[in-house]
Amino acid sequence: MMGAQSATHIEAMEARFGAAKSLGAQVDILFEAVGALGFDTLIYDYTPARYDLSGQQMLPTVLELRNVDETMRDYWFGHGYFRLDPVQKVALGTTRPFVWNYDKRAQTLISRFMTEDAAPVADFLTERGLSAGVTVPIHLPGGDYATVTGIRCGDGRFTEREAPACLGDFGLIAHLFQHAAQNRSVEGRIEGLPHLTVRERECLRHAADGLSAKEISRVLGRSVPTVVMHLNAAMRKLEAKNRTQAAVRAARLRLLD
């Protein structure tokens, strides 16, 4: 187990993640590493912000599956299962790795979210032997977050009896992976989000600092009508009522980075 290994072993893992040429290759290395802990299924998702403009939980821009029925992608996105998933509801509110089980007799952190709305999610996972596992929530400084989930298919006993002992190792591996994958994840974070031009972002950043259109025009060396045009365009894209709301929404969605 990783916890029993030296710093050299951890450095070697970091080097492998860093040397991978794509996010998919990094996920393959992660899959191999969690496999050594006894898991044979891996689910990784990355979400650029917790909530979208309408206040709904945002769907992930990255969903990587290993040894999972690809129909899961259709259901989690097309049928909205991601927003109904009790595991995701728990992950939103904690930074600690946790064990979960969709068996109603099991008392895990997801139990309080096992509502009638979540029943289709439970049925989907149970039918595929994915009813129990371990999830590592990774909340990042900018408000984006990811989850790394490991499952041993059809073996709830493993999750209940053996998996808790490797939570520390699993969490360490997940964080090493996310650190290496961060730049690649962020590159794709604007998929499905409003696209702001460089000038629109620039104007909004100054508006967020409290500058008026006239003051922004002086800073940027552009005419006031041009600055107003960029601010109005950003407001429309962000469905904001005013510049302040536009700046807040853009910041929340990490569009001003």
Sequence and secondary structure as in RCSB ss.txt:
>XXXX:A:sequence
MMGAQSATHIEAMEARFGAAKSLGAQVDILFEAVGALGFDTLIYDYTPARYDLSGQQMLPTVLELRNVDETMRDY
WFGHGYFRLDPVQKVALGTTRPFVWNYDKRAQTLISRFMTEDAAPVADFLTERGLSAGVTVPIHLPGGDYATVTG
IRCGDGRFTEREAPACLGDFGLIAHLFQHAAQNRSVEGRIEGLPHLTVRERECLRHAADGLSAKEISRVLGRSVP
TVVMHLNAAMRKLEAKNRTQAAVRAARLRLLD
>XXXX:A:secstr
 GGGS HHHHHHHHHHHHH SSHHHHHHHHHHHHHTTT  EEEEEEES SB TTSSB   SEEEEESS THHHHH
HHHT HHHH HHHHHHHT  S EEEE  TTS  TTGGG  TTTHHHHHHHHHTT SEEEEEEEE TTS EEEEEE
E TT HHIIIIIGGGGHHHHHHHHHHHHHHHHHHHHHTTTTTS    HHHHHHHHHHHTT  HHHHHHHHT  HH
HHHHHHHHHHHHTT SSHHHHHHHHHHTT   
